[in-house]
Amino acid sequence: MNDTAADSTITDPPAKLLRNIILLGHFFCLVLAVVYALTWFLYGKPYDQAWRIIFLSLTLGRAAAVGACAKMGFGLSFIFYQIVFVDLIFILYLYPLFAKGFRQIVRIRYIGGYLQSIHEVALGYKSTVAPYGAIGLTLFVACPLWSTGPLVGTLVGYIIGLPAIIVLSAVTLGNILATVFWIWLYDWLDNWSSMLSLILVIFVFILSTAGLVLAGIKNFKKGLSDTVGK
């Protein structure tokens, strides 16, 4: 990893705080599993396929998850809960990872290259977000774009040196606002024209998939070049 001057502003959070954050992630995983089981038991299909919301949200982003899963028949309130809760769990595990092991993780072949590219994206946003602190981070994550989600937002918050609780709170609030926006937009279009809502789903799905594929190709090439260099 290319250590930058920006990293000198970072103060590692206490080990006890990081352990408590991870424990909170474990607790929320249990809550998510219980809710998943209850909705499956009480309502059956399509809630037996709730994992699709989780998969789409983590791979293609909030917009793709909202549109695609609404078309599958999931209720919008359930989709909101799943996306927000899964992303919260994601950042509860992610932040301690950044705080304690980022420099080691980026050395892992392929995965490390992807995280390094995310780090570079986050550094690019540092000067824009840093002057506004927690508010700037919240608005950054709330921006309904593919590159401004919880992953990049958590890393940006870490890089600009915000306290762990502030980072987690700001990223979660921003994610809630972005998810509400996408749900409102989808619902508004669907009420107006189901064809338009379908077009939105297809457009976002293609855009998100293209971004994911390009990032994967870039990461693969970097991993391959690192292997050849050795």
C-alpha positions as a Markdown table, in Angstrom:
| # | Residue | x | y | z |
|---|---|---|---|---|
| 1 | Met | 0.0 | 0.0 | 0.0 |
| 2 | Asn | 1.2 | 3.5 | -0.8 |
| 3 | Asp | 1.1 | 5.2 | 2.6 |
| 4 | Thr | 0.2 | 8.9 | 2.1 |
| 5 | Ala | 0.5 | 12.0 | 4.2 |
| 6 | Ala | -3.2 | 11.7 | 4.8 |
| 7 | Asp | -2.7 | 8.6 | 6.9 |
| 8 | Ser | -0.7 | 10.6 | 9.5 |
| 9 | Thr | -4.0 | 12.3 | 10.7 |
| 10 | Ile | -5.4 | 8.9 | 11.7 |
| 11 | Thr | -5.4 | 7.8 | 15.3 |
| 12 | Asp | -6.1 | 4.2 | 15.9 |
| 13 | Pro | -9.3 | 3.7 | 18.0 |
| 14 | Pro | -8.9 | 1.8 | 21.3 |
| 15 | Ala | -8.8 | -2.0 | 20.9 |
| 16 | Lys | -11.7 | -2.3 | 23.3 |
| 17 | Leu | -13.9 | -0.1 | 21.2 |
| 18 | Leu | -13.1 | -2.1 | 18.1 |
| 19 | Arg | -14.0 | -5.3 | 19.9 |
| 20 | Asn | -17.3 | -3.9 | 21.0 |
| 21 | Ile | -18.0 | -2.7 | 17.4 |
| 22 | Ile | -17.4 | -6.3 | 16.1 |
| 23 | Leu | -19.6 | -7.7 | 18.9 |
| 24 | Leu | -22.4 | -5.3 | 17.9 |
| 25 | Gly | -22.0 | -6.7 | 14.3 |
| 26 | His | -22.4 | -10.2 | 15.7 |
| 27 | Phe | -25.6 | -9.1 | 17.5 |
| 28 | Phe | -27.1 | -7.5 | 14.5 |
| 29 | Cys | -26.3 | -10.6 | 12.4 |
| 30 | Leu | -28.4 | -12.6 | 14.8 |
| 31 | Val | -31.2 | -10.1 | 14.7 |
| 32 | Leu | -31.1 | -10.2 | 10.9 |
| 33 | Ala | -31.2 | -13.9 | 10.8 |
| 34 | Val | -34.2 | -14.0 | 13.2 |
| 35 | Val | -36.2 | -11.5 | 11.1 |
| 36 | Tyr | -35.3 | -13.4 | 8.0 |
| 37 | Ala | -36.6 | -16.7 | 9.5 |
| 38 | Leu | -39.8 | -15.1 | 10.9 |
| 39 | Thr | -40.7 | -13.5 | 7.6 |
| 40 | Trp | -40.0 | -16.7 | 5.7 |
| 41 | Phe | -42.1 | -18.7 | 8.2 |
| 42 | Leu | -45.0 | -16.2 | 8.3 |
| 43 | Tyr | -45.2 | -15.0 | 4.6 |
| 44 | Gly | -43.4 | -17.7 | 2.6 |
| 45 | Lys | -42.6 | -16.6 | -1.0 |
| 46 | Pro | -40.8 | -14.4 | -1.9 |
| 47 | Tyr | -39.4 | -13.9 | 1.6 |
| 48 | Asp | -37.7 | -17.3 | 1.4 |
| 49 | Gln | -35.4 | -15.6 | -1.1 |
| 50 | Ala | -34.5 | -12.6 | 1.0 |
| 51 | Trp | -30.8 | -13.4 | 0.5 |
| 52 | Arg | -31.2 | -11.9 | -3.0 |
| 53 | Ile | -31.6 | -8.4 | -1.4 |
| 54 | Ile | -28.5 | -8.9 | 0.6 |
| 55 | Phe | -26.5 | -10.2 | -2.4 |
| 56 | Leu | -27.6 | -7.4 | -4.8 |
| 57 | Ser | -27.1 | -4.7 | -2.2 |
| 58 | Leu | -23.5 | -5.8 | -1.4 |
| 59 | Thr | -22.5 | -6.4 | -5.0 |
| 60 | Leu | -24.4 | -4.0 | -7.2 |
| 61 | Gly | -25.5 | -1.3 | -4.7 |
| 62 | Arg | -28.6 | 0.1 | -3.1 |
| 63 | Ala | -30.4 | 1.2 | -6.3 |
| 64 | Ala | -30.1 | -2.2 | -8.0 |
| 65 | Ala | -31.3 | -4.0 | -4.9 |
| 66 | Val | -34.4 | -1.7 | -4.5 |
| 67 | Gly | -35.6 | -2.0 | -8.1 |
| 68 | Ala | -34.8 | -5.6 | -8.7 |
| 69 | Cys | -36.2 | -6.9 | -5.4 |
| 70 | Ala | -39.4 | -4.8 | -5.7 |
| 71 | Lys | -40.0 | -6.5 | -9.0 |
| 72 | Met | -39.6 | -9.8 | -7.3 |
| 73 | Gly | -42.5 | -9.0 | -5.0 |
| 74 | Phe | -40.8 | -7.9 | -1.8 |
| 75 | Gly | -42.4 | -5.1 | 0.2 |
| 76 | Leu | -40.6 | -1.8 | 0.0 |
| 77 | Ser | -40.4 | -1.5 | 3.8 |
| 78 | Phe | -38.8 | -5.0 | 4.0 |
| 79 | Ile | -36.3 | -4.0 | 1.3 |
| 80 | Phe | -35.5 | -0.8 | 3.2 |
| 81 | Tyr | -34.9 | -2.8 | 6.4 |
| 82 | Gln | -32.7 | -5.4 | 4.7 |
| 83 | Ile | -30.5 | -2.9 | 2.8 |
| 84 | Val | -30.0 | -0.6 | 5.8 |
| 85 | Phe | -29.4 | -3.4 | 8.3 |
| 86 | Val | -27.1 | -5.4 | 6.0 |
| 87 | Asp | -25.0 | -2.3 | 5.3 |
| 88 | Leu | -24.9 | -1.5 | 9.0 |
| 89 | Ile | -23.5 | -5.0 | 9.7 |
| 90 | Phe | -21.1 | -4.6 | 6.8 |
| 91 | Ile | -19.6 | -1.4 | 8.2 |
| 92 | Leu | -19.5 | -2.7 | 11.8 |
| 93 | Tyr | -17.1 | -5.4 | 10.5 |
| 94 | Leu | -15.4 | -3.2 | 8.0 |
| 95 | Tyr | -14.3 | -0.3 | 10.2 |
| 96 | Pro | -12.3 | -2.5 | 12.7 |
| 97 | Leu | -10.7 | -4.1 | 9.6 |
| 98 | Phe | -9.6 | -0.8 | 8.3 |
| 99 | Ala | -8.5 | 0.4 | 11.7 |
| 100 | Lys | -6.3 | -2.5 | 12.6 |
| 101 | Gly | -5.4 | -4.5 | 9.5 |
| 102 | Phe | -5.7 | -2.4 | 6.3 |
| 103 | Arg | -2.0 | -2.2 | 5.5 |
| 104 | Gln | -1.8 | -6.0 | 5.8 |
| 105 | Ile | -5.0 | -6.8 | 3.9 |
| 106 | Val | -4.0 | -4.7 | 0.8 |
| 107 | Arg | -1.1 | -7.1 | 0.4 |
| 108 | Ile | -3.4 | -10.0 | -0.2 |
| 109 | Arg | -3.5 | -10.9 | -3.9 |
| 110 | Tyr | -6.6 | -9.8 | -5.8 |
| 111 | Ile | -8.6 | -8.8 | -2.7 |
| 112 | Gly | -5.8 | -6.4 | -1.7 |
| 113 | Gly | -5.8 | -4.8 | -5.2 |
| 114 | Tyr | -9.5 | -4.1 | -4.9 |
| 115 | Leu | -9.2 | -2.6 | -1.5 |
| 116 | Gln | -6.2 | -0.5 | -2.7 |
| 117 | Ser | -8.4 | 0.9 | -5.5 |
| 118 | Ile | -11.1 | 1.7 | -3.0 |
| 119 | His | -8.5 | 3.4 | -0.9 |
| 120 | Glu | -7.5 | 5.6 | -3.9 |
| 121 | Val | -11.1 | 6.5 | -4.6 |
| 122 | Ala | -11.5 | 7.5 | -0.9 |
| 123 | Leu | -8.4 | 9.6 | -1.0 |
| 124 | Gly | -9.8 | 11.4 | -4.0 |
| 125 | Tyr | -12.9 | 12.4 | -2.0 |
| 126 | Lys | -10.9 | 13.4 | 1.2 |
| 127 | Ser | -10.4 | 17.0 | 0.4 |
| 128 | Thr | -14.1 | 17.4 | -0.5 |
| 129 | Val | -15.5 | 15.7 | 2.6 |
| 130 | Ala | -13.0 | 16.6 | 5.3 |
| 131 | Pro | -13.9 | 20.3 | 5.7 |
| 132 | Tyr | -17.5 | 19.4 | 6.5 |
| 133 | Gly | -16.8 | 16.6 | 9.0 |
| 134 | Ala | -19.6 | 14.3 | 9.9 |
| 135 | Ile | -22.2 | 16.3 | 7.9 |
| 136 | Gly | -20.0 | 16.1 | 4.8 |
| 137 | Leu | -19.6 | 12.3 | 5.3 |
| 138 | Thr | -23.3 | 11.9 | 5.7 |
| 139 | Leu | -24.1 | 13.8 | 2.5 |
| 140 | Phe | -21.4 | 12.0 | 0.7 |
| 141 | Val | -22.8 | 8.5 | 1.5 |
| 142 | Ala | -26.4 | 9.9 | 0.9 |
| 143 | Cys | -25.4 | 10.9 | -2.7 |
| 144 | Pro | -27.2 | 8.2 | -4.9 |
| 145 | Leu | -24.1 | 7.1 | -6.8 |
| 146 | Trp | -22.4 | 3.7 | -7.1 |
| 147 | Ser | -19.1 | 4.9 | -5.8 |
| 148 | Thr | -20.4 | 6.7 | -2.7 |
| 149 | Gly | -21.8 | 3.8 | -0.7 |
| 150 | Pro | -21.0 | 2.5 | 2.8 |
| 151 | Leu | -17.7 | 0.9 | 1.8 |
| 152 | Val | -16.1 | 4.0 | 0.4 |
| 153 | Gly | -17.8 | 6.2 | 3.0 |
| 154 | Thr | -16.4 | 4.2 | 5.9 |
| 155 | Leu | -12.9 | 4.4 | 4.5 |
| 156 | Val | -13.3 | 8.1 | 3.8 |
| 157 | Gly | -14.4 | 8.7 | 7.4 |
| 158 | Tyr | -11.4 | 6.6 | 8.7 |
| 159 | Ile | -9.0 | 8.5 | 6.4 |
| 160 | Ile | -10.1 | 12.0 | 7.5 |
| 161 | Gly | -9.7 | 11.0 | 11.1 |
| 162 | Leu | -13.3 | 11.1 | 12.4 |
| 163 | Pro | -14.0 | 9.2 | 15.7 |
| 164 | Ala | -15.3 | 5.6 | 15.1 |
| 165 | Ile | -18.8 | 6.3 | 16.4 |
| 166 | Ile | -19.1 | 9.4 | 14.3 |
| 167 | Val | -18.0 | 7.5 | 11.2 |
| 168 | Leu | -20.5 | 4.6 | 11.8 |
| 169 | Ser | -23.3 | 7.0 | 12.6 |
| 170 | Ala | -22.7 | 9.3 | 9.6 |
| 171 | Val | -22.4 | 6.4 | 7.2 |
| 172 | Thr | -25.5 | 4.7 | 8.5 |
| 173 | Leu | -27.6 | 8.0 | 8.3 |
| 174 | Gly | -26.3 | 8.7 | 4.8 |
| 175 | Asn | -27.1 | 5.1 | 3.7 |
| 176 | Ile | -30.7 | 5.5 | 5.2 |
| 177 | Leu | -31.2 | 8.7 | 3.2 |
| 178 | Ala | -29.9 | 7.2 | 0.0 |
| 179 | Thr | -32.0 | 4.1 | 0.4 |
| 180 | Val | -35.1 | 6.2 | 1.1 |
| 181 | Phe | -34.4 | 8.2 | -2.1 |
| 182 | Trp | -34.1 | 5.1 | -4.3 |
| 183 | Ile | -37.3 | 3.5 | -2.8 |
| 184 | Trp | -39.2 | 6.8 | -3.3 |
| 185 | Leu | -38.0 | 7.1 | -6.9 |
| 186 | Tyr | -38.8 | 3.5 | -7.8 |
| 187 | Asp | -42.3 | 3.7 | -6.1 |
| 188 | Trp | -43.0 | 7.1 | -7.8 |
| 189 | Leu | -42.1 | 5.7 | -11.2 |
| 190 | Asp | -43.9 | 2.5 | -10.7 |
| 191 | Asn | -47.1 | 4.3 | -9.7 |
| 192 | Trp | -46.8 | 6.5 | -12.8 |
| 193 | Ser | -45.7 | 3.8 | -15.2 |
| 194 | Ser | -44.5 | 0.2 | -14.5 |
| 195 | Met | -42.6 | 0.3 | -17.8 |
| 196 | Leu | -40.6 | 3.3 | -16.6 |
| 197 | Ser | -39.8 | 1.6 | -13.3 |
| 198 | Leu | -38.7 | -1.5 | -15.2 |
| 199 | Ile | -36.5 | 0.7 | -17.4 |
| 200 | Leu | -34.9 | 2.2 | -14.3 |
| 201 | Val | -34.2 | -1.2 | -12.9 |
| 202 | Ile | -32.6 | -2.4 | -16.1 |
| 203 | Phe | -30.5 | 0.8 | -16.5 |
| 204 | Val | -29.2 | 0.7 | -12.9 |
| 205 | Phe | -28.6 | -3.1 | -13.1 |
| 206 | Ile | -26.5 | -2.7 | -16.3 |
| 207 | Leu | -24.6 | 0.4 | -14.9 |
| 208 | Ser | -23.9 | -1.4 | -11.6 |
| 209 | Thr | -22.8 | -4.6 | -13.3 |
| 210 | Ala | -20.5 | -2.7 | -15.7 |
| 211 | Gly | -18.9 | -0.9 | -12.8 |
| 212 | Leu | -18.4 | -4.2 | -10.9 |
| 213 | Val | -16.9 | -5.9 | -14.0 |
| 214 | Leu | -14.6 | -3.1 | -14.8 |
| 215 | Ala | -13.4 | -3.0 | -11.2 |
| 216 | Gly | -12.9 | -6.8 | -11.3 |
| 217 | Ile | -10.9 | -6.6 | -14.5 |
| 218 | Lys | -8.7 | -3.8 | -13.1 |
| 219 | Asn | -8.1 | -5.8 | -9.9 |
| 220 | Phe | -7.3 | -9.0 | -11.8 |
| 221 | Lys | -4.8 | -7.2 | -14.0 |
| 222 | Lys | -3.1 | -5.6 | -11.0 |
| 223 | Gly | -2.9 | -8.9 | -9.2 |
| 224 | Leu | -1.5 | -10.5 | -12.4 |
| 225 | Ser | 1.1 | -7.8 | -12.8 |
| 226 | Asp | 2.1 | -8.1 | -9.2 |
| 227 | Thr | 2.5 | -11.9 | -9.6 |
| 228 | Val | 4.6 | -11.4 | -12.8 |
| 229 | Gly | 6.7 | -8.8 | -11.0 |
| 230 | Lys | 7.6 | -11.3 | -8.3 |
